[in-house]
């Protein structure tokens, strides 16, 4: 259902929503700043942490794909260009599946890094960022769809997925479009995984001594 010249809701005019609007415009690269810390800071990784981290990344990306396939690729890039309110599929379980998926993905990379002290900090940073962005997006959706969105908002959890109640709407899924739109994201994952793998190889076998830290890497020893 198309909407033209929507009113601006009170929720969209709130200060948290205005801050969220700024973060929304820059949300694509902000997580990379967070990942710079576990990438450069020393950490202790292991095969188990790699397994847990990769599992979080896969689950998070599956949630993202389900959300993009249902909502389409336009709505995730330009919040005001929403042509329809999507309430079926994974959106019937939670209102913000893409951000839930993102959160799991970035926590997966932090787990892989082995810089576990950064996990609670990352959780806090993402909680603040996404809470503000969602305040903005919810204000926009209320401006565009009015009571239709408010009814959906009252029935569906913001963050914690829960089974939908009653008869569920059936809608279209565009999996091919979703996969194509995620190609650049997949490339980012590949680069980050390679970077963390190189880091883990470089720091493998590091031992602190009186003369400095000695690291064994591929049979050679480096002191620094």
SULGIJO-V873872 format. One record per residue. N is the residue number from 1. RES is the residue in one small letter. PHI is phi in whole degrees, 0 to 359 (none if undefined). BURIAL is 1 if it has 24 or more other C-alpha atoms within 12 Angstrom, else 0. D_CENTER is the distance of its C-alpha to the mean C-alpha in Angstrom with 2 decimals. Layout:
# SULGIJO-V873872
n->{N/N}
res->{RES/RES}
phi->{PHI/PHI}
burial->{BURIAL/BURIAL}
d_center->{D_CENTER/D_CENTER}
This chain:
# SULGIJO-V873872
n->{1/2/3/4/5/6/7/8/9/10/11/12/13/14/15/16/17/18/19/20/21/22/23/24/25/26/27/28/29/30/31/32/33/34/35/36/37/38/39/40/41/42/43/44/45/46/47/48/49/50/51/52/53/54/55/56/57/58/59/60/61/62/63/64/65/66/67/68/69/70/71/72/73/74/75/76/77/78/79/80/81/82/83/84/85/86/87/88/89/90/91/92/93/94/95/96/97/98/99/100/101/102/103/104/105/106/107/108/109/110/111/112/113/114/115/116/117/118/119/120/121/122/123/124/125/126/127/128/129/130/131/132/133/134/135/136/137/138/139/140/141/142/143/144/145/146/147/148/149/150/151/152/153/154/155/156/157/158/159/160/161/162/163/164/165/166/167/168/169/170/171/172/173/174/175/176/177/178/179/180/181/182/183/184/185/186/187/188/189/190/191/192/193/194/195/196/197/198/199/200/201/202/203/204/205/206/207/208/209/210/211/212/213/214/215/216/217/218/219/220/221/222/223/224}
res->{x/x/x/x/x/x/x/x/x/x/x/x/x/x/x/x/x/x/x/x/x/x/x/x/x/x/x/x/x/x/x/x/x/x/x/x/x/x/x/x/x/x/x/x/x/x/x/x/x/x/x/x/x/x/x/x/x/x/x/x/x/x/x/x/x/x/x/x/x/x/x/x/x/x/x/x/x/x/x/x/x/x/x/x/x/x/x/x/x/x/x/x/x/x/x/x/x/x/x/x/x/x/x/x/x/x/x/x/x/x/x/x/x/x/x/x/x/x/x/x/x/x/x/x/x/x/x/x/x/x/x/x/x/x/x/x/x/x/x/x/x/x/x/x/x/x/x/x/x/x/x/x/x/x/x/x/x/x/x/x/x/x/x/x/x/x/x/x/x/x/x/x/x/x/x/x/x/x/x/x/x/x/x/x/x/x/x/x/x/x/x/x/x/x/x/x/x/x/x/x/x/x/x/x/x/x/x/x/x/x/x/x/x/x/x/x/x/x/x/x/x/x/x/x}
phi->{none/277/231/232/47/289/290/258/287/298/299/289/273/292/298/303/292/293/295/299/297/293/296/301/291/245/291/291/252/302/299/294/295/295/287/298/292/294/286/259/278/293/207/245/260/199/304/296/293/297/297/296/298/295/297/297/296/295/297/299/291/298/295/301/299/297/291/292/298/277/274/92/269/289/295/279/260/227/299/281/270/282/256/209/267/266/232/255/64/292/288/280/268/204/281/229/296/295/287/297/298/302/301/298/297/289/293/296/293/296/297/300/295/80/271/290/296/278/303/297/293/297/301/296/298/291/299/293/299/290/299/290/298/294/302/294/296/295/297/295/296/293/297/278/254/59/299/301/286/299/296/297/298/289/263/236/294/285/237/273/299/214/303/290/254/75/288/259/290/252/221/274/234/242/292/298/297/296/296/296/290/265/302/296/294/299/295/299/301/299/295/293/297/298/296/290/294/299/300/295/290/291/260/294/77/288/229/277/224/294/269/132/262/254/239/265/222/54/89/254/242/234/249/210}
burial->{0/0/0/0/0/0/0/0/1/0/1/1/0/0/0/1/1/1/1/1/1/0/1/1/0/0/1/0/0/0/1/1/0/1/1/0/1/1/1/0/0/1/1/1/1/0/0/0/1/1/0/1/1/1/0/1/1/1/1/1/1/1/1/1/1/1/1/1/1/1/1/1/1/0/0/1/0/0/1/1/1/1/0/1/1/1/1/1/1/1/1/1/1/1/1/1/1/1/1/1/1/1/1/1/1/1/1/1/1/1/1/1/1/1/1/1/0/1/1/0/0/1/1/0/0/1/0/0/1/1/1/1/1/1/1/1/1/1/1/1/1/1/1/1/1/1/0/0/1/0/0/1/1/0/0/1/1/1/1/0/0/0/0/0/0/0/0/0/0/0/0/0/0/0/0/0/0/1/0/0/0/1/0/0/0/0/0/0/1/0/0/1/1/0/0/1/1/0/1/1/0/1/1/1/1/1/0/0/0/0/0/0/0/0/0/0/0/0/0/0/0/0/0/0}
d_center->{27.64/27.84/27.97/29.83/30.40/28.43/29.42/27.18/26.41/26.98/23.38/22.28/24.93/23.92/23.12/19.61/18.86/20.48/18.44/15.26/16.76/17.01/13.44/12.45/14.67/13.18/9.41/9.49/11.18/10.58/8.18/11.14/13.45/11.98/12.28/15.78/17.03/16.60/17.77/20.98/21.74/23.86/22.52/23.94/22.13/23.69/23.57/22.37/19.38/18.60/18.95/16.71/13.96/14.38/14.51/11.12/9.74/12.04/11.34/7.56/8.68/11.57/9.88/8.17/11.73/13.49/11.93/12.73/16.06/17.05/16.08/16.82/15.47/17.29/15.68/12.15/13.96/16.66/16.35/20.17/20.83/20.21/23.16/22.56/20.98/19.15/19.81/20.35/18.67/15.33/15.53/18.64/16.87/14.25/13.85/10.10/8.98/6.38/4.53/5.93/5.00/1.42/3.95/6.49/6.04/6.41/8.90/10.48/11.27/12.68/14.70/16.03/17.15/19.36/18.88/18.46/19.77/16.61/14.47/15.69/15.34/11.68/11.23/13.46/11.97/8.48/10.66/12.87/10.65/8.82/12.28/14.01/11.99/12.47/16.08/16.58/15.29/17.33/20.25/20.16/20.12/22.93/24.80/24.67/25.12/26.85/28.08/26.35/22.92/24.29/25.63/22.33/20.64/23.44/23.15/19.44/17.21/14.43/12.24/14.46/15.20/18.95/21.42/22.53/26.13/28.91/29.18/25.99/25.69/25.61/23.90/23.28/20.62/20.38/19.04/20.71/19.21/15.68/16.35/18.02/15.27/12.90/15.66/14.60/11.11/13.23/15.47/12.96/12.26/16.06/16.83/14.67/16.15/19.51/19.23/18.51/21.26/23.66/22.98/23.71/26.88/28.03/27.79/29.17/32.30/32.24/35.01/36.00/39.74/42.36/42.29/38.53/35.58/36.49/33.94/34.88/33.15/34.54/37.92/38.29/38.22/36.90/37.80/36.09}
